Amino acid sequence: MSRVVEVPGTLDESAFETLIGLVRSGGNPDARLLLDARSVRWVSPYGLIGLLAVGHEARLRTGLPPLIEPPQDAEVRSYINRMHFWPAAAEVFDLKTLPSRPPSITDALIEVTTIRSHEDVHAVVEGVRERAQRILHTRLGYPKPAVIHFSVMLSEVCQNILEHARSIGWVCAQRYRWQRRLGRDVIVLAVMDVGVGFEGSLGAEHARRYGESWSAASALEAAFLRGESRFPEPGRGQGLQAIRRQVIKWNGAIRIRSGDAVIARVPEWDDAEPLRTGLPRFPGAQVLIVLPERAGREGA
């Protein structure tokens, strides 16, 4: 018998926390999971691959492929189909039917893509350049060199899945209007895995030095704020620091969740907390980057 969990109607980074809490609480944790997404009326790139992460974690934990009830809203169904969600979902969920794969949508920077190898990362980075030129430069007002910086950022955050998570992952990015917070267009980039997480990845090198204070939060602070790495060699761990500096330069936001904590770079237009702990524990790392439309033509 399956354990049914109802997916929140608005599926974004906040609702992802709610969804994890629902999966973790009540019922038999070893039962087959059924995600009931019929009431979903809006979903972000983060929420979209969040469904894959939750489903994959349940599959690893129970040994049973989970089930999913797709949204009933016609616009949402069309959107997730055009974002190529179902081919990736077929590797996670027990799907009875698989919708035909449609053409890419205009404002999708990256449709849902599974990351398993360096070849997958290379294909994502190579395939995004023309769209990044159109969306970053033409629509959001970024200077042309920003396309190169964005490609480097994308490559680094995807490579982290392979080098640190020791797990498959997913990436998705899109431009849309962030009316509630900014009243401007944004690019939202989401990257997730359900691997060992920051605490597990950095633990062998740093946990003993931290002693009893070692936690998901301290691991995130070590990597995000101080550039510490799981590798003992000098100079490692700078990729995440470079991403953080570039996001700051673009007045963007970055949020990294791992274990039971979230660390963030919070710009003045956002009201998120820079560090949250005590969240429902979830494996791996989940990254959200938001780049806002430029008010002027600043440098790259």
C-alpha positions in Angstrom: 0.0 0.0 0.0 1.3 3.5 -0.9 1.7 6.4 1.5 0.1 9.5 -0.1 1.7 12.9 0.4 -0.1 15.9 -1.1 2.2 18.4 -2.9 1.7 22.1 -2.0 -0.3 24.1 -4.5 2.5 26.6 -5.0 5.7 24.6 -5.4 8.8 26.8 -4.8 11.7 26.8 -2.4 9.5 27.4 0.6 7.0 24.7 -0.4 9.9 22.3 -0.9 10.5 22.6 2.9 6.9 21.8 3.5 7.0 18.9 1.2 10.0 17.4 2.9 8.3 17.8 6.3 5.2 16.0 5.0 7.3 13.1 3.6 9.2 12.8 6.8 6.2 12.9 9.2 3.4 10.4 9.6 2.8 7.0 8.0 5.2 4.2 7.4 8.5 5.7 6.2 9.3 2.4 4.4 6.0 2.4 2.4 5.9 3.2 -1.3 5.5 7.0 -1.7 2.8 8.5 -3.8 3.2 12.3 -4.5 -0.2 13.8 -5.2 0.5 16.8 -7.3 -3.0 17.2 -8.6 -3.6 20.5 -6.7 -0.4 22.2 -7.9 -1.2 25.6 -9.6 2.3 27.0 -10.0 5.8 25.5 -9.9 9.3 27.1 -10.1 12.4 25.4 -11.5 13.5 24.7 -7.9 10.1 23.1 -7.2 10.2 21.1 -10.4 13.5 19.3 -9.8 12.6 19.2 -6.1 9.9 16.6 -7.0 12.7 14.6 -8.6 14.9 14.9 -5.6 12.2 13.9 -3.2 11.2 11.0 -5.4 14.7 9.8 -5.8 15.4 9.9 -2.1 12.2 7.9 -1.4 13.3 5.3 -4.0 16.7 5.0 -2.3 15.2 4.8 1.1 12.4 2.3 0.4 13.8 0.4 -2.5 10.5 1.0 -4.3 9.9 3.4 -7.2 7.5 6.1 -6.1 4.3 7.2 -7.8 3.2 10.6 -8.8 -0.2 12.1 -9.7 0.4 14.9 -12.2 -1.2 18.4 -11.8 -4.7 18.8 -13.0 -4.2 22.5 -14.0 -3.9 22.5 -17.8 -1.3 25.4 -17.8 0.9 23.7 -15.3 0.7 20.3 -17.1 1.7 22.1 -20.3 4.6 23.9 -18.6 6.1 20.8 -17.0 5.8 18.9 -20.2 7.5 21.6 -22.2 10.2 21.8 -19.5 11.0 18.1 -20.3 10.2 17.0 -16.7 8.7 13.7 -17.6 11.8 12.0 -19.3 13.8 12.8 -16.1 10.8 11.7 -13.9 10.6 8.3 -15.8 14.0 7.4 -14.2 12.7 8.2 -10.7 9.0 7.4 -10.6 6.9 4.5 -11.8 5.1 6.2 -14.6 2.3 4.5 -16.5 2.5 6.8 -19.5 5.2 9.3 -20.8 4.0 12.4 -22.6 5.6 13.0 -26.0 8.6 15.4 -25.8 7.7 18.8 -27.2 9.9 21.6 -28.5 11.8 23.8 -26.1 10.0 26.8 -24.7 11.3 30.3 -25.5 12.0 31.5 -22.0 13.6 28.2 -20.7 17.3 28.7 -20.3 17.7 25.0 -19.3 15.0 22.4 -19.4 15.1 19.7 -16.7 18.4 17.8 -17.2 19.8 14.9 -15.3 23.5 15.2 -14.4 25.4 11.9 -14.3 28.7 12.6 -15.8 31.1 15.3 -16.9 29.8 14.8 -20.5 26.3 15.8 -19.2 27.8 19.0 -17.6 29.6 19.8 -20.8 26.4 19.3 -22.9 24.4 21.6 -20.6 27.0 24.4 -20.7 27.5 24.2 -24.5 23.8 24.1 -25.1 23.0 27.1 -23.0 25.2 29.7 -24.6 22.8 30.9 -27.3 19.9 31.1 -25.0 22.0 32.8 -22.3 23.0 35.5 -24.9 19.3 36.0 -25.7 18.0 36.0 -22.2 20.8 37.5 -20.1 21.9 40.2 -22.5 18.8 41.0 -24.6 16.1 40.6 -22.1 17.7 41.2 -18.7 20.2 43.9 -19.7 23.4 42.1 -18.7 26.6 42.9 -20.6 27.7 40.4 -23.2 30.7 39.1 -21.2 28.1 38.0 -18.5 27.3 35.0 -20.7 30.8 33.6 -20.2 30.6 34.2 -16.4 27.2 32.5 -16.3 28.6 29.5 -18.2 31.5 29.2 -15.8 29.1 29.5 -12.8 26.8 26.8 -14.3 29.7 24.5 -15.0 31.0 24.8 -11.4 27.7 24.3 -9.7 27.0 21.2 -11.8 30.5 19.8 -11.4 30.0 19.9 -7.6 27.4 17.2 -8.0 29.9 14.9 -9.5 32.9 15.8 -7.4 31.3 16.1 -4.0 27.9 14.6 -3.9 28.8 11.2 -5.4 25.3 11.0 -6.7 23.2 12.0 -9.8 21.6 15.4 -9.8 19.4 17.7 -11.8 19.6 21.2 -13.2 16.9 23.6 -14.5 16.8 27.3 -15.2 14.2 29.7 -16.5 13.4 33.4 -16.9 10.2 34.7 -15.5 8.6 37.7 -13.8 9.3 37.9 -10.1 6.4 40.2 -9.4 6.0 39.5 -5.7 9.5 40.5 -4.6 11.0 42.5 -7.4 8.5 43.5 -10.0 11.3 42.6 -12.5 12.3 39.7 -14.6 14.8 37.2 -13.1 16.7 34.1 -14.1 16.1 31.3 -11.6 18.8 28.5 -11.7 18.2 25.4 -9.6 20.6 22.5 -9.1 20.0 19.6 -6.8 21.4 16.2 -5.7 20.6 13.7 -3.0 24.2 12.7 -2.2 26.3 13.0 0.9 25.8 16.7 1.4 28.2 19.3 2.7 28.4 17.8 6.1 29.4 14.4 4.7 31.7 15.8 2.0 33.8 18.0 4.3 33.5 15.9 7.4 36.7 13.7 6.8 38.9 16.8 6.5 37.2 19.2 9.0 34.9 17.5 11.5 37.6 16.6 14.0 38.7 20.2 14.2 35.2 21.4 14.9 34.4 18.7 17.4 30.9 18.6 18.7 30.0 21.8 16.9 30.3 20.1 13.5 27.0 20.1 11.7 25.4 20.8 8.4 25.3 24.5 9.2 29.0 24.7 10.2 29.9 22.7 7.0 27.9 25.2 4.9 29.6 28.2 6.6 33.0 26.6 6.1 32.5 26.1 2.4 30.3 29.1 1.5 32.0 31.8 3.6 35.6 30.5 4.1 36.2 28.5 1.0 37.1 25.3 2.9 37.2 22.1 0.9 37.1 18.4 1.4 40.5 18.3 -0.3 43.6 19.1 1.8 45.5 20.7 -1.1 45.8 24.5 -1.0 43.7 26.4 -3.5 40.8 23.9 -3.5 37.3 25.0 -2.6 37.4 28.3 -4.5 34.7 27.4 -7.0 31.9 28.1 -4.6 33.6 31.3 -3.5 33.8 32.5 -7.1 30.1 31.8 -7.6 29.3 33.8 -4.5 31.4 36.7 -5.6 29.8 36.8 -9.0 26.3 36.6 -7.6 27.1 39.5 -5.3 28.5 41.5 -8.2 25.2 41.0 -10.1 23.1 41.8 -7.0 21.6 38.3 -7.1 20.7 35.8 -4.4 22.1 32.4 -3.8 20.7 29.8 -1.4 22.3 26.5 -0.5 20.4 23.9 1.4 22.1 20.8 2.8 21.2 18.4 5.6 19.0 20.4 8.0 20.4 23.9 7.2 20.3 26.6 4.6 22.9 29.3 4.0 22.2 32.3 1.7 23.6 35.5 0.3 20.6 37.8 0.7 20.4 41.0 -1.4 18.5 44.1 -0.3 15.5 43.1 -2.4 14.9 39.8 -0.6 13.8 39.1 2.9 15.3 35.6 3.4 17.4 34.7 6.4 21.2 34.3 5.8 21.3 31.1 7.9 18.5 28.7 9.0 18.9 25.6 11.0 16.6 22.9 12.3 14.9 22.2 9.0 13.6 18.8 8.0 16.7 16.8 7.2 17.3 15.9 3.6 20.3 14.4 1.9 22.6 16.1 -0.6 22.7 19.8 -1.6 20.0 22.0 -3.2 21.1 25.2 -4.8 19.0 28.2 -5.9 20.5 31.2 -7.7 18.3 34.2 -8.7 19.7 36.8 -11.0 17.6 40.0 -11.4 17.1 42.1 -14.5 19.7 44.9 -14.6 18.6 48.5 -13.9 21.5 49.8 -15.9 24.4 48.6 -18.1 27.0 47.9 -15.4 30.1 45.9 -16.1 30.3 42.1 -16.1 
